[in-house]
Amino acid sequence: MKVWLWWVLAWLCGCAAREADPSAPLRQALQIPVHRGELTPQLVKTWNQRDLVFEQIRFRGRDELWVEALACYSELARSRPLPALLCIPGSGNRKEELVQPLDLMPDWADRGFFVLSIDRVPDEAGLLERQGLAGIWGHQVHQLIRSLDYLQTRPEVDGKRIGMLGLSMGGMEALWLAALDQRVKVVVSVAGHLAWSEIFAGEAWRLVFAELPLGRRLLASAASGEQAWQAFRRSYPQLPDLDAGRVAAQLAPRPLLLLTGEHDPYSPPTATRQVFSVAVPAYEAKDQAAALEMWVEPEAGHGFSLSMRNRALAWFRRWL
């Protein structure tokens, strides 16, 4: 075969592969760069609590910015690699809250996991101005991708057994991350299910977008949900590609647990049920219906109750 013909065929095959990649529109919508630089990780501080090791760490993320992280694991990891859980809190929350008051990181580390959490992206207002709404979300997802890179450098971690827990907005970011990165093997998404048809059908959009300039203008004008949706689509045309249902279907056949509260105003049960119903055919098509579950916590609002934490832990223990 002539060399030029071989190159043409290789180029065509590469184009076909890219077109067949279901995550390509999501990557483009979130403005996720392909290039990732050196991590240059630094151990800032370490301390022990019984047989648990805590580490304050940082490593390079997007645009060479530091990603501030907290790790917790058992001394058991010195003798054999552990499955890892990457956790991201919701907007306005810090990684330290997963230690106190939730006690999540030490509890799950006691149960045999290497647990890592990172801070949320600072200067969201500046990012919004420079990169738009999807750019803010994409920046956070990129930092989570870098966190996966970091986890795979740790000898204490079994790099083939990584789960992802996201709370509130982090629950949506967990779906986006897993759709983009196959290294995430199991997902628990809590109270962060942005199924646009349901978010804008009720009052949820008024809370989710209350701090955005566009959201404030729409609230001041007493816009309806349909008017708000059309306004957001005009300003942020990437939104349909970021819909939670569409993204969740891309996770099949990897295990996915969706959790929300019965009275959650930000992530209402109608949105969670919508995401679940859209994802079901994808899981059934791969004969993995048991790997997709949904739970609506009775009498609960926007949070992560002890009962929900127990369900999340059981899901990770079952599938990792």
Phi and psi in degrees as GROMACS dihedral restraints (atoms count N, CA, C in turn):
[ dihedral_restraints ]
;  ai    aj    ak    al  type     phi  dphi    fc
    3     4     5     6     1   -63.8    20    10
    4     5     6     7     1   147.2    20    10
    6     7     8     9     1   -59.9    20    10
    7     8     9    10     1   -42.3    20    10
    9    10    11    12     1   -63.9    20    10
   10    11    12    13     1   -36.7    20    10
   12    13    14    15     1   -68.0    20    10
   13    14    15    16     1   -38.0    20    10
   15    16    17    18     1   -60.7    20    10
   16    17    18    19     1   -42.4    20    10
   18    19    20    21     1   -66.6    20    10
   19    20    21    22     1   -37.7    20    10
   21    22    23    24     1   -62.7    20    10
   22    23    24    25     1   -45.5    20    10
   24    25    26    27     1   -63.7    20    10
   25    26    27    28     1   -40.8    20    10
   27    28    29    30     1   -63.5    20    10
   28    29    30    31     1   -39.9    20    10
   30    31    32    33     1   -65.5    20    10
   31    32    33    34     1   -43.4    20    10
   33    34    35    36     1   -63.6    20    10
   34    35    36    37     1   -40.6    20    10
   36    37    38    39     1   -64.5    20    10
   37    38    39    40     1   -39.6    20    10
   39    40    41    42     1   -63.9    20    10
   40    41    42    43     1   -40.7    20    10
   42    43    44    45     1   -64.0    20    10
   43    44    45    46     1   -41.9    20    10
   45    46    47    48     1   -62.6    20    10
   46    47    48    49     1   -39.7    20    10
   48    49    50    51     1   -64.4    20    10
   49    50    51    52     1   -40.5    20    10
   51    52    53    54     1   -66.7    20    10
   52    53    54    55     1   -40.3    20    10
   54    55    56    57     1   -65.7    20    10
   55    56    57    58     1   -30.7    20    10
   57    58    59    60     1   -80.5    20    10
   58    59    60    61     1   -10.3    20    10
   60    61    62    63     1   -75.1    20    10
   61    62    63    64     1   110.4    20    10
   63    64    65    66     1   -67.9    20    10
   64    65    66    67     1   -17.8    20    10
   66    67    68    69     1   -88.4    20    10
   67    68    69    70     1    -4.8    20    10
   69    70    71    72     1   -60.0    20    10
   70    71    72    73     1   -46.1    20    10
   72    73    74    75     1   -61.8    20    10
   73    74    75    76     1   -36.0    20    10
   75    76    77    78     1   -66.2    20    10
   76    77    78    79     1   -44.7    20    10
   78    79    80    81     1   -60.8    20    10
   79    80    81    82     1   -41.4    20    10
   81    82    83    84     1   -67.9    20    10
   82    83    84    85     1   -42.1    20    10
   84    85    86    87     1   -62.7    20    10
   85    86    87    88     1   -38.5    20    10
   87    88    89    90     1   -86.4    20    10
   88    89    90    91     1    -2.9    20    10
   90    91    92    93     1    58.3    20    10
   91    92    93    94     1    45.7    20    10
   93    94    95    96     1   -83.4    20    10
   94    95    96    97     1   118.8    20    10
   96    97    98    99     1   -72.4    20    10
   97    98    99   100     1   152.5    20    10
   99   100   101   102     1   -78.6    20    10
  100   101   102   103     1   -41.1    20    10
  102   103   104   105     1   -74.9    20    10
  103   104   105   106     1   136.7    20    10
  105   106   107   108     1  -132.4    20    10
  106   107   108   109     1   128.2    20    10
  108   109   110   111     1   -81.4    20    10
  109   110   111   112     1  -164.8    20    10
  111   112   113   114     1   -71.2    20    10
  112   113   114   115     1   144.2    20    10
  114   115   116   117     1   -74.5    20    10
  115   116   117   118     1   -37.2    20    10
  117   118   119   120     1    40.6    20    10
  118   119   120   121     1    57.8    20    10
  120   121   122   123     1   -66.3    20    10
  121   122   123   124     1   149.7    20    10
  123   124   125   126     1  -133.1    20    10
  124   125   126   127     1   134.5    20    10
  126   127   128   129     1   -90.1    20    10
  127   128   129   130     1   113.5    20    10
  129   130   131   132     1   -85.8    20    10
  130   131   132   133     1   -41.2    20    10
  132   133   134   135     1  -160.7    20    10
  133   134   135   136     1   147.0    20    10
  135   136   137   138     1  -141.0    20    10
  136   137   138   139     1   148.4    20    10
  138   139   140   141     1  -155.6    20    10
  139   140   141   142     1   163.5    20    10
  141   142   143   144     1  -117.1    20    10
  142   143   144   145     1   148.5    20    10
  144   145   146   147     1  -136.9    20    10
  145   146   147   148     1   105.7    20    10
  147   148   149   150     1    56.1    20    10
  148   149   150   151     1  -125.0    20    10
  150   151   152   153     1   -98.9    20    10
  151   152   153   154     1    19.1    20    10
  153   154   155   156     1  -101.0    20    10
  154   155   156   157     1   142.0    20    10
  156   157   158   159     1  -107.3    20    10
  157   158   159   160     1   128.8    20    10
  159   160   161   162     1  -110.8    20    10
  160   161   162   163     1   139.3    20    10
  162   163   164   165     1  -135.9    20    10
  163   164   165   166     1   129.8    20    10
  165   166   167   168     1   -96.1    20    10
  166   167   168   169     1   121.4    20    10
  168   169   170   171     1  -130.0    20    10
  169   170   171   172     1   158.5    20    10
  171   172   173   174     1  -144.6    20    10
  172   173   174   175     1   151.2    20    10
  174   175   176   177     1  -149.6    20    10
  175   176   177   178     1   163.5    20    10
  177   178   179   180     1   -76.9    20    10
  178   179   180   181     1   134.6    20    10
  180   181   182   183     1  -116.1    20    10
  181   182   183   184     1  -140.4    20    10
  183   184   185   186     1   -69.3    20    10
  184   185   186   187     1   142.5    20    10
  186   187   188   189     1    56.4    20    10
  187   188   189   190     1    29.2    20    10
  189   190   191   192     1    65.1    20    10
  190   191   192   193     1    14.4    20    10
  192   193   194   195     1   -75.6    20    10
  193   194   195   196     1   148.7    20    10
  195   196   197   198     1   -75.7    20    10
  196   197   198   199     1   137.3    20    10
  198   199   200   201     1  -100.4    20    10
  199   200   201   202     1   117.9    20    10
  201   202   203   204     1   -87.6    20    10
  202   203   204   205     1   124.4    20    10
  204   205   206   207     1  -131.2    20    10
  205   206   207   208     1   158.6    20    10
  207   208   209   210     1  -131.9    20    10
  208   209   210   211     1   128.2    20    10
  210   211   212   213     1  -117.6    20    10
  211   212   213   214     1   148.6    20    10
  213   214   215   216     1  -144.5    20    10
  214   215   216   217     1   130.5    20    10
  216   217   218   219     1  -158.0    20    10
  217   218   219   220     1   161.6    20    10
  219   220   221   222     1   -82.6    20    10
  220   221   222   223     1   153.8    20    10
  222   223   224   225     1   -57.9    20    10
  223   224   225   226     1   -19.3    20    10
  225   226   227   228     1   -55.7    20    10
  226   227   228   229     1   -29.0    20    10
  228   229   230   231     1   -64.8    20    10
  229   230   231   232     1   -16.8    20    10
  231   232   233   234     1   -67.9    20    10
  232   233   234   235     1   -25.3    20    10
  234   235   236   237     1  -101.5    20    10
  235   236   237   238     1   -25.9    20    10
  237   238   239   240     1  -154.4    20    10
  238   239   240   241     1   144.3    20    10
  240   241   242   243     1   -64.0    20    10
  241   242   243   244     1   144.9    20    10
  243   244   245   246     1  -110.2    20    10
  244   245   246   247     1   153.5    20    10
  246   247   248   249     1   -63.7    20    10
  247   248   249   250     1   147.7    20    10
  249   250   251   252     1  -112.7    20    10
  250   251   252   253     1   148.4    20    10
  252   253   254   255     1  -124.0    20    10
  253   254   255   256     1   121.0    20    10
  255   256   257   258     1   -96.4    20    10
  256   257   258   259     1   124.5    20    10
  258   259   260   261     1  -121.6    20    10
  259   260   261   262     1   137.8    20    10
  261   262   263   264     1  -130.5    20    10
  262   263   264   265     1   124.4    20    10
  264   265   266   267     1   -76.0    20    10
  265   266   267   268     1   176.9    20    10
  267   268   269   270     1   -85.6    20    10
  268   269   270   271     1   175.8    20    10
  270   271   272   273     1   -56.9    20    10
  271   272   273   274     1   135.7    20    10
  273   274   275   276     1    82.3    20    10
  274   275   276   277     1    -1.1    20    10
  276   277   278   279     1  -110.1    20    10
  277   278   279   280     1   159.2    20    10
  279   280   281   282     1  -118.3    20    10
  280   281   282   283     1   157.1    20    10
  282   283   284   285     1   -59.6    20    10
  283   284   285   286     1   -32.7    20    10
  285   286   287   288     1   -62.5    20    10
  286   287   288   289     1   -22.2    20    10
  288   289   290   291     1   -68.7    20    10
  289   290   291   292     1   -16.9    20    10
  291   292   293   294     1   -79.1    20    10
  292   293   294   295     1    -8.0    20    10
  294   295   296   297     1   -98.6    20    10
  295   296   297   298     1   -51.5    20    10
  297   298   299   300     1  -137.3    20    10
  298   299   300   301     1   124.7    20    10
  300   301   302   303     1   -94.9    20    10
  301   302   303   304     1    -7.7    20    10
  303   304   305   306     1   -68.8    20    10
  304   305   306   307     1   -29.9    20    10
  306   307   308   309     1    61.0    20    10
  307   308   309   310     1    24.0    20    10
  309   310   311   312     1   -73.3    20    10
  310   311   312   313     1   -49.3    20    10
  312   313   314   315     1   -61.9    20    10
  313   314   315   316     1   -50.6    20    10
  315   316   317   318     1   -65.4    20    10
  316   317   318   319     1   -35.8    20    10
  318   319   320   321     1   -63.7    20    10
  319   320   321   322     1   -46.3    20    10
  321   322   323   324     1   -74.0    20    10
  322   323   324   325     1   -30.1    20    10
  324   325   326   327     1   -65.5    20    10
  325   326   327   328     1   -38.7    20    10
  327   328   329   330     1   -59.3    20    10
  328   329   330   331     1   -26.9    20    10
  330   331   332   333     1   -94.8    20    10
  331   332   333   334     1    11.8    20    10
  333   334   335   336     1   102.3    20    10
  334   335   336   337     1    18.2    20    10
  336   337   338   339     1  -112.6    20    10
  337   338   339   340     1   147.3    20    10
  339   340   341   342     1   -89.2    20    10
  340   341   342   343     1   114.1    20    10
  342   343   344   345     1  -109.3    20    10
  343   344   345   346     1   129.1    20    10
  345   346   347   348     1  -128.5    20    10
  346   347   348   349     1   134.5    20    10
  348   349   350   351     1  -133.2    20    10
  349   350   351   352     1   152.1    20    10
  351   352   353   354     1  -127.2    20    10
  352   353   354   355     1   160.1    20    10
  354   355   356   357     1   -73.6    20    10
  355   356   357   358     1   157.7    20    10
  357   358   359   360     1   -77.8    20    10
  358   359   360   361     1   164.5    20    10
  360   361   362   363     1   -65.2    20    10
  361   362   363   364     1   128.3    20    10
  363   364   365   366     1   -78.0    20    10
  364   365   366   367     1   168.5    20    10
  366   367   368   369     1    54.1    20    10
  367   368   369   370     1    51.7    20    10
  369   370   371   372     1   -64.4    20    10
  370   371   372   373     1   -32.1    20    10
  372   373   374   375     1   -63.1    20    10
  373   374   375   376     1   -43.2    20    10
  375   376   377   378     1   -66.0    20    10
  376   377   378   379     1   -40.6    20    10
  378   379   380   381     1   -63.6    20    10
  379   380   381   382     1   -40.2    20    10
  381   382   383   384     1   -59.9    20    10
  382   383   384   385     1   -42.2    20    10
  384   385   386   387     1   -67.5    20    10
  385   386   387   388     1   -38.7    20    10
  387   388   389   390     1   -83.4    20    10
  388   389   390   391     1   -38.6    20    10
  390   391   392   393     1  -122.7    20    10
  391   392   393   394     1    -5.0    20    10
  393   394   395   396     1    81.2    20    10
  394   395   396   397     1   176.4    20    10
  396   397   398   399     1   -61.8    20    10
  397   398   399   400     1   -47.2    20    10
  399   400   401   402     1   -64.3    20    10
  400   401   402   403     1   -28.2    20    10
  402   403   404   405     1   -67.0    20    10
  403   404   405   406     1   -38.4    20    10
  405   406   407   408     1   -61.7    20    10
  406   407   408   409     1   -50.1    20    10
  408   409   410   411     1   -60.5    20    10
  409   410   411   412     1   -42.7    20    10
  411   412   413   414     1   -65.8    20    10
  412   413   414   415     1   -34.8    20    10
  414   415   416   417     1   -61.2    20    10
  415   416   417   418     1   -44.2    20    10
  417   418   419   420     1   -65.7    20    10
  418   419   420   421     1   -42.0    20    10
  420   421   422   423     1   -63.5    20    10
  421   422   423   424     1   -38.4    20    10
  423   424   425   426     1   -63.1    20    10
  424   425   426   427     1   -38.2    20    10
  426   427   428   429     1   -65.3    20    10
  427   428   429   430     1   -32.4    20    10
  429   430   431   432     1   -70.0    20    10
  430   431   432   433     1   -36.4    20    10
  432   433   434   435     1   -61.6    20    10
  433   434   435   436     1   -41.5    20    10
  435   436   437   438     1   -64.4    20    10
  436   437   438   439     1   -32.1    20    10
  438   439   440   441     1   -66.2    20    10
  439   440   441   442     1   -37.1    20    10
  441   442   443   444     1   -63.6    20    10
  442   443   444   445     1   -41.9    20    10
  444   445   446   447     1   -56.6    20    10
  445   446   447   448     1   -45.1    20    10
  447   448   449   450     1   -65.5    20    10
  448   449   450   451     1   -45.3    20    10
  450   451   452   453     1   -55.5    20    10
  451   452   453   454     1   -36.1    20    10
  453   454   455   456     1   -77.0    20    10
  454   455   456   457     1    -5.9    20    10
  456   457   458   459     1   -89.3    20    10
  457   458   459   460     1   -12.5    20    10
  459   460   461   462     1   -87.0    20    10
  460   461   462   463     1   124.5    20    10
  462   463   464   465     1   -65.7    20    10
  463   464   465   466     1   -19.5    20    10
  465   466   467   468     1   -78.1    20    10
  466   467   468   469     1    -6.2    20    10
  468   469   470   471     1  -110.7    20    10
  469   470   471   472     1   134.8    20    10
  471   472   473   474     1   -84.0    20    10
  472   473   474   475     1   102.3    20    10
  474   475   476   477     1   -65.0    20    10
  475   476   477   478     1   -11.2    20    10
  477   478   479   480     1   -95.6    20    10
  478   479   480   481     1     2.7    20    10
  480   481   482   483     1  -132.8    20    10
  481   482   483   484     1    76.3    20    10
  483   484   485   486     1  -119.5    20    10
  484   485   486   487     1   127.1    20    10
  486   487   488   489     1  -110.7    20    10
  487   488   489   490     1   162.6    20    10
  489   490   491   492     1  -130.8    20    10
  490   491   492   493     1   126.7    20    10
  492   493   494   495     1  -116.3    20    10
  493   494   495   496     1   127.0    20    10
  495   496   497   498     1  -126.7    20    10
  496   497   498   499     1   135.4    20    10
  498   499   500   501     1  -112.9    20    10
  499   500   501   502     1   133.4    20    10
  501   502   503   504     1    57.8    20    10
  502   503   504   505     1  -124.9    20    10
  504   505   506   507     1   -58.6    20    10
  505   506   507   508     1   -30.3    20    10
  507   508   509   510     1   -62.5    20    10
  508   509   510   511     1   -26.9    20    10
  510   511   512   513     1   -65.5    20    10
  511   512   513   514     1   -35.5    20    10
  513   514   515   516     1   -72.8    20    10
  514   515   516   517     1   -40.6    20    10
  516   517   518   519     1   -64.2    20    10
  517   518   519   520     1   -31.5    20    10
  519   520   521   522     1   -62.7    20    10
  520   521   522   523     1   -39.9    20    10
  522   523   524   525     1   -65.9    20    10
  523   524   525   526     1   -46.1    20    10
  525   526   527   528     1   -60.8    20    10
  526   527   528   529     1   -45.4    20    10
  528   529   530   531     1   -59.8    20    10
  529   530   531   532     1   -49.2    20    10
  531   532   533   534     1   -64.4    20    10
  532   533   534   535     1   -33.8    20    10
  534   535   536   537     1   -66.5    20    10
  535   536   537   538     1   -29.8    20    10
  537   538   539   540     1   -90.8    20    10
  538   539   540   541     1   -24.0    20    10
  540   541   542   543     1  -134.3    20    10
  541   542   543   544     1   111.8    20    10
  543   544   545   546     1   -70.5    20    10
  544   545   546   547     1    -6.9    20    10
  546   547   548   549     1   -69.5    20    10
  547   548   549   550     1   -20.5    20    10
  549   550   551   552     1   -80.0    20    10
  550   551   552   553     1   115.3    20    10
  552   553   554   555     1   -96.1    20    10
  553   554   555   556     1   -26.6    20    10
  555   556   557   558     1  -142.6    20    10
  556   557   558   559     1   140.8    20    10
  558   559   560   561     1  -130.8    20    10
  559   560   561   562     1   137.4    20    10
  561   562   563   564     1  -122.4    20    10
  562   563   564   565     1   116.7    20    10
  564   565   566   567     1  -110.8    20    10
  565   566   567   568     1   119.0    20    10
  567   568   569   570     1  -114.3    20    10
  568   569   570   571     1   117.5    20    10
  570   571   572   573     1    54.8    20    10
  571   572   573   574     1    40.3    20    10
  573   574   575   576     1  -147.8    20    10
  574   575   576   577     1    58.6    20    10
  576   577   578   579     1  -114.8    20    10
  577   578   579   580     1    88.5    20    10
  579   580   581   582     1   -85.2    20    10
  580   581   582   583     1    75.3    20    10
  582   583   584   585     1   -87.2    20    10
  583   584   585   586     1   106.0    20    10
  585   586   587   588     1   -58.0    20    10
  586   587   588   589     1   -37.7    20    10
  588   589   590   591     1   -59.4    20    10
  589   590   591   592     1   -34.8    20    10
  591   592   593   594     1   -88.0    20    10
  592   593   594   595     1   -34.8    20    10
  594   595   596   597     1   -62.5    20    10
  595   596   597   598     1   -40.6    20    10
  597   598   599   600     1   -90.9    20    10
  598   599   600   601     1    -9.2    20    10
  600   601   602   603     1   -74.6    20    10
  601   602   603   604     1   -29.6    20    10
  603   604   605   606     1  -115.0    20    10
  604   605   606   607     1  -142.6    20    10
  606   607   608   609     1   -97.8    20    10
  607   608   609   610     1    -5.1    20    10
  609   610   611   612     1   -58.8    20    10
  610   611   612   613     1   -39.3    20    10
  612   613   614   615     1   -59.1    20    10
  613   614   615   616     1   -30.9    20    10
  615   616   617   618     1   -65.6    20    10
  616   617   618   619     1   -28.1    20    10
  618   619   620   621     1   -90.1    20    10
  619   620   621   622     1   -44.0    20    10
  621   622   623   624     1   -61.1    20    10
  622   623   624   625     1   -39.8    20    10
  624   625   626   627     1  -110.7    20    10
  625   626   627   628     1    18.7    20    10
  627   628   629   630     1   -62.5    20    10
  628   629   630   631     1   -28.8    20    10
  630   631   632   633     1   -91.6    20    10
  631   632   633   634     1    -6.6    20    10
  633   634   635   636     1   -80.6    20    10
  634   635   636   637     1   145.1    20    10
  636   637   638   639     1   -54.8    20    10
  637   638   639   640     1   -43.4    20    10
  639   640   641   642     1   -63.4    20    10
  640   641   642   643     1   -42.5    20    10
  642   643   644   645     1   -60.5    20    10
  643   644   645   646     1   -42.1    20    10
  645   646   647   648     1   -64.9    20    10
  646   647   648   649     1   -39.8    20    10
  648   649   650   651     1   -65.2    20    10
  649   650   651   652     1   -41.2    20    10
  651   652   653   654     1   -67.2    20    10
  652   653   654   655     1   -39.1    20    10
  654   655   656   657     1   -65.0    20    10
  655   656   657   658     1   -40.7    20    10
  657   658   659   660     1   -65.4    20    10
  658   659   660   661     1   -29.5    20    10
  660   661   662   663     1   -91.2    20    10
  661   662   663   664     1     4.1    20    10
  663   664   665   666     1    56.6    20    10
  664   665   666   667     1    41.6    20    10
  666   667   668   669     1   -66.1    20    10
  667   668   669   670     1   148.2    20    10
  669   670   671   672     1   -77.6    20    10
  670   671   672   673     1   169.3    20    10
  672   673   674   675     1   -60.9    20    10
  673   674   675   676     1   -41.0    20    10
  675   676   677   678     1   -65.6    20    10
  676   677   678   679     1   -42.0    20    10
  678   679   680   681     1   -63.8    20    10
  679   680   681   682     1   -39.9    20    10
  681   682   683   684     1   -64.5    20    10
  682   683   684   685     1   -43.2    20    10
  684   685   686   687     1   -60.7    20    10
  685   686   687   688     1   -45.4    20    10
  687   688   689   690     1   -64.1    20    10
  688   689   690   691     1   -38.0    20    10
  690   691   692   693     1   -65.8    20    10
  691   692   693   694     1   -42.2    20    10
  693   694   695   696     1   -67.6    20    10
  694   695   696   697     1   -37.6    20    10
  696   697   698   699     1   -65.1    20    10
  697   698   699   700     1   -37.0    20    10
  699   700   701   702     1   -67.0    20    10
  700   701   702   703     1   -41.1    20    10
  702   703   704   705     1   -78.2    20    10
  703   704   705   706     1   -33.2    20    10
  705   706   707   708     1  -132.3    20    10
  706   707   708   709     1    77.8    20    10
  708   709   710   711     1   -64.6    20    10
  709   710   711   712     1   -10.0    20    10
  711   712   713   714     1   -77.8    20    10
  712   713   714   715     1   -11.8    20    10
  714   715   716   717     1   -54.5    20    10
  715   716   717   718     1   -41.7    20    10
  717   718   719   720     1   -57.8    20    10
  718   719   720   721     1   -34.9    20    10
  720   721   722   723     1   -71.6    20    10
  721   722   723   724     1   -15.1    20    10
  723   724   725   726     1  -100.5    20    10
  724   725   726   727     1     3.5    20    10
  726   727   728   729     1   -59.2    20    10
  727   728   729   730     1   134.8    20    10
  729   730   731   732     1   -60.6    20    10
  730   731   732   733     1   -39.1    20    10
  732   733   734   735     1   -64.9    20    10
  733   734   735   736     1   -46.0    20    10
  735   736   737   738     1   -61.0    20    10
  736   737   738   739     1   -40.3    20    10
  738   739   740   741     1   -71.8    20    10
  739   740   741   742     1   -43.7    20    10
  741   742   743   744     1   -59.0    20    10
  742   743   744   745     1   -36.6    20    10
  744   745   746   747     1   -61.7    20    10
  745   746   747   748     1   -27.7    20    10
  747   748   749   750     1   -73.6    20    10
  748   749   750   751     1   -14.0    20    10
  750   751   752   753     1   -78.0    20    10
  751   752   753   754     1   -21.3    20    10
  753   754   755   756     1   -56.7    20    10
  754   755   756   757     1   136.3    20    10
  756   757   758   759     1   -98.9    20    10
  757   758   759   760     1    16.4    20    10
  759   760   761   762     1   -69.6    20    10
  760   761   762   763     1   141.8    20    10
  762   763   764   765     1   -60.7    20    10
  763   764   765   766     1   133.1    20    10
  765   766   767   768     1  -137.2    20    10
  766   767   768   769     1   125.5    20    10
  768   769   770   771     1  -116.4    20    10
  769   770   771   772     1   126.0    20    10
  771   772   773   774     1  -106.8    20    10
  772   773   774   775     1   125.4    20    10
  774   775   776   777     1  -126.4    20    10
  775   776   777   778     1   138.4    20    10
  777   778   779   780     1  -155.7    20    10
  778   779   780   781     1   169.6    20    10
  780   781   782   783     1   -94.5    20    10
  781   782   783   784     1   149.9    20    10
  783   784   785   786     1   -58.5    20    10
  784   785   786   787     1   -33.3    20    10
  786   787   788   789     1  -115.7    20    10
  787   788   789   790     1    30.8    20    10
  789   790   791   792     1   -74.3    20    10
  790   791   792   793     1   116.9    20    10
  792   793   794   795     1   -80.1    20    10
  793   794   795   796     1   -21.3    20    10
  795   796   797   798     1   -85.1    20    10
  796   797   798   799     1   -44.6    20    10
  798   799   800   801     1  -124.7    20    10
  799   800   801   802     1    76.2    20    10
  801   802   803   804     1   -66.3    20    10
  802   803   804   805     1   154.4    20    10
  804   805   806   807     1   -54.4    20    10
  805   806   807   808     1   -31.0    20    10
  807   808   809   810     1   -61.5    20    10
  808   809   810   811     1   -36.8    20    10
  810   811   812   813     1   -69.8    20    10
  811   812   813   814     1   -43.2    20    10
  813   814   815   816     1   -62.3    20    10
  814   815   816   817     1   -42.9    20    10
  816   817   818   819     1   -64.5    20    10
  817   818   819   820     1   -35.2    20    10
  819   820   821   822     1   -65.0    20    10
  820   821   822   823     1   -45.2    20    10
  822   823   824   825     1   -60.2    20    10
  823   824   825   826     1   -46.3    20    10
  825   826   827   828     1   -59.5    20    10
  826   827   828   829     1   -46.9    20    10
  828   829   830   831     1   -65.9    20    10
  829   830   831   832     1   -33.8    20    10
  831   832   833   834     1   -71.6    20    10
  832   833   834   835     1   -34.6    20    10
  834   835   836   837     1   -79.2    20    10
  835   836   837   838     1   -26.0    20    10
  837   838   839   840     1   -52.7    20    10
  838   839   840   841     1   -51.0    20    10
  840   841   842   843     1   -58.3    20    10
  841   842   843   844     1   -35.8    20    10
  843   844   845   846     1   -65.5    20    10
  844   845   846   847     1   -40.8    20    10
  846   847   848   849     1   -71.2    20    10
  847   848   849   850     1   -39.6    20    10
  849   850   851   852     1   -65.7    20    10
  850   851   852   853     1   -36.7    20    10
  852   853   854   855     1   -62.9    20    10
  853   854   855   856     1   -25.9    20    10
  855   856   857   858     1  -103.7    20    10
  856   857   858   859     1    14.8    20    10
  858   859   860   861     1    56.9    20    10
  859   860   861   862     1    39.5    20    10
  861   862   863   864     1  -131.2    20    10
  862   863   864   865     1    40.4    20    10
  864   865   866   867     1   -59.5    20    10
  865   866   867   868     1   -31.6    20    10
  867   868   869   870     1   -69.8    20    10
  868   869   870   871     1   -14.7    20    10
  870   871   872   873     1   -86.2    20    10
  871   872   873   874     1     1.5    20    10
  873   874   875   876     1  -122.5    20    10
  874   875   876   877     1   122.2    20    10
  876   877   878   879     1  -138.3    20    10
  877   878   879   880     1   157.2    20    10
  879   880   881   882     1  -136.6    20    10
  880   881   882   883     1   141.5    20    10
  882   883   884   885     1  -140.5    20    10
  883   884   885   886     1   128.3    20    10
  885   886   887   888     1  -105.8    20    10
  886   887   888   889     1   114.6    20    10
  888   889   890   891     1   -73.5    20    10
  889   890   891   892     1   119.4    20    10
  891   892   893   894     1   -60.6    20    10
  892   893   894   895     1   139.1    20    10
  894   895   896   897     1    63.3    20    10
  895   896   897   898     1    10.1    20    10
  897   898   899   900     1   -97.7    20    10
  898   899   900   901     1   151.5    20    10
  900   901   902   903     1  -102.3    20    10
  901   902   903   904     1  -139.3    20    10
  903   904   905   906     1   -89.7    20    10
  904   905   906   907     1    98.7    20    10
  906   907   908   909     1  -174.8    20    10
  907   908   909   910     1  -168.1    20    10
  909   910   911   912     1  -137.5    20    10
  910   911   912   913     1    83.3    20    10
  912   913   914   915     1   -69.7    20    10
  913   914   915   916     1   168.1    20    10
  915   916   917   918     1   -59.1    20    10
  916   917   918   919     1   -41.0    20    10
  918   919   920   921     1   -61.4    20    10
  919   920   921   922     1   -41.1    20    10
  921   922   923   924     1   -67.6    20    10
  922   923   924   925     1   -39.4    20    10
  924   925   926   927     1   -62.5    20    10
  925   926   927   928     1   -40.4    20    10
  927   928   929   930     1   -64.1    20    10
  928   929   930   931     1   -38.6    20    10
  930   931   932   933     1   -65.9    20    10
  931   932   933   934     1   -41.7    20    10
  933   934   935   936     1   -63.1    20    10
  934   935   936   937     1   -46.4    20    10
  936   937   938   939     1   -60.7    20    10
  937   938   939   940     1   -43.7    20    10
  939   940   941   942     1   -62.0    20    10
  940   941   942   943     1   -36.1    20    10
  942   943   944   945     1   -65.8    20    10
  943   944   945   946     1   -44.6    20    10
  945   946   947   948     1   -65.9    20    10
  946   947   948   949     1   -41.0    20    10
  948   949   950   951     1   -66.4    20    10
  949   950   951   952     1   -33.8    20    10
  951   952   953   954     1   -70.0    20    10
  952   953   954   955     1   -42.3    20    10
  954   955   956   957     1  -102.8    20    10
  955   956   957   958     1   -18.0    20    10
